[in-house]
Structure formats: structure tokens, C-alpha cells
Amino acid sequence: MARVRPASPIGAPVTWHYLCHQTEIDENEPREFAVDGRVVALFFDGQQHYAIDGMCAHQGGPLALGTRNGLCVTCPWHGWQYDISNGHNLLTGKQMLDCFPLEIREGQLWVELPESPQT
């Protein structure tokens, strides 16, 4: 079940999507979700949850299968590294991945994503 909000700060409509119950996310095991045509990687550092684009900006490697050290995730394909709190590539310092707002509602994790453009 999704809840629609009129628009994001950049003007695109956004929708909240249910991911899973917060107890299903382990600190040492990120999860990957396919949501509305987008891959989302969900991480938990023991205190906070993070949702980012699930595919590496380099060649689309699955970031949920990468290794994590603190807030850094390393792509399993070619070693590109990102800060899961802001989507920045650690080599360039530039934001290369989208990060998505999360809410916990009665133990359930919800992610806010821009709506997919209609084709």
C-alpha cells in the first residue's frame, strides 16, 4: 500500500512504499528491494536505517551485496565506495546515488520515492 504526497521539493510527486518490518533488517545484512521499477538498498547501522539507490553508479553492481564498514559501502563488482548517509562517492566526494527518506510506522519501514514518470 502506498501513500501519495503532492510533490517533492523539486516538484516531482512522491509516494511512500512499505518495505518490511524493522526487525527483518539486521545490522550485518543489508537488504535489496524492487520498488516501483527502482532498486533500493536498505542498510542498518545498529541505530539508524538508510535507503539509497541499490545499483552502483559505475556499472550497476548490487550495493546490498557489497561490504559495509561504518557508513561506507563498497560495490562488490569494482570496488566503488559510497557513503550510505548521503550517496557521495568516497573518491570524488560528489553525490552519485540518491538517498531516500525513511519512516518507521508501528515497526514498519516505509521509504519515500519520486513517482516513476509515465511513459
C-alpha positions in Angstrom: 0.0 0.0 0.0 1.4 3.4 -1.0 0.6 6.9 0.2 1.0 9.7 -2.3 2.1 13.2 -1.4 1.6 16.0 -3.9 5.3 16.8 -4.7 8.9 16.7 -3.5 10.9 19.8 -3.1 12.0 19.6 -6.7 8.3 19.3 -7.8 8.1 15.6 -8.6 5.2 13.7 -7.0 6.4 11.3 -4.3 4.9 8.1 -2.8 5.6 6.2 0.4 6.2 2.5 -0.1 6.2 -0.3 2.5 9.5 -2.2 2.6 9.4 -4.6 5.6 9.2 -4.8 9.4 12.2 -3.2 11.1 13.0 -6.5 12.8 13.7 -8.0 9.4 16.8 -5.8 8.9 20.0 -7.0 10.5 23.0 -4.7 11.1 25.2 -7.0 9.2 22.9 -7.9 6.3 21.7 -5.1 4.0 18.6 -5.8 2.0 17.6 -5.1 -1.6 14.1 -4.2 -2.6 12.5 -3.6 -6.0 10.1 -0.7 -5.6 8.1 0.9 -8.4 10.7 0.0 -11.0 13.7 1.1 -8.8 16.2 -0.9 -6.8 16.6 0.3 -3.3 19.3 -0.9 -0.9 18.4 -0.7 2.8 21.1 -0.6 5.5 21.0 -0.5 9.3 24.0 0.6 11.4 22.5 -0.5 14.7 20.8 2.8 15.4 19.6 4.2 12.1 18.3 2.9 8.8 19.5 4.2 5.4 17.9 3.8 2.0 19.9 4.6 -1.2 19.9 3.7 -4.9 20.6 -0.1 -4.9 22.8 -0.1 -8.0 26.3 1.3 -8.2 26.7 4.4 -10.4 29.7 2.8 -12.1 28.2 -0.4 -13.8 25.1 -1.2 -11.8 26.6 -3.6 -9.2 24.2 -4.6 -6.4 25.2 -2.5 -3.4 23.2 -4.6 -0.9 25.7 -7.4 -1.7 28.7 -5.1 -1.1 30.7 -4.9 2.1 30.0 -2.2 4.6 32.4 -0.6 7.1 30.6 2.1 9.2 28.8 4.3 6.7 30.8 3.2 3.7 29.5 0.5 1.3 31.9 -1.0 -1.3 30.4 -2.2 -4.5 31.1 -6.0 -4.9 31.9 -5.6 -8.7 34.6 -3.0 -8.9 35.2 -1.5 -5.5 33.5 1.8 -5.9 32.7 3.2 -2.4 29.8 5.3 -1.2 28.6 7.0 2.0 25.2 5.4 2.7 24.1 8.6 4.6 24.4 10.9 1.7 25.1 8.9 -1.5 28.5 10.6 -2.0 31.3 8.6 -3.8 34.2 8.5 -1.4 36.8 9.0 -4.1 35.3 12.1 -5.8 33.2 13.5 -2.9 30.3 14.0 -5.3 26.8 12.7 -4.7 26.3 9.9 -7.2 23.4 8.0 -5.6 20.0 9.1 -4.5 19.2 8.8 -0.8 15.6 8.3 0.2 13.7 9.4 3.3 12.5 6.6 5.6 9.8 6.4 8.3 9.1 3.8 10.9 5.4 3.4 11.5 4.4 0.9 14.1 7.6 -1.1 13.5 7.2 -1.0 9.7 9.8 0.6 7.4 8.4 2.9 4.7 10.5 4.7 2.0 9.6 7.8 0.1 10.4 7.7 -3.6 9.7 10.0 -6.5 7.0 8.6 -8.7 8.2 7.0 -11.9 7.5 9.2 -14.9 4.6 8.0 -17.1 5.7 6.8 -20.5 
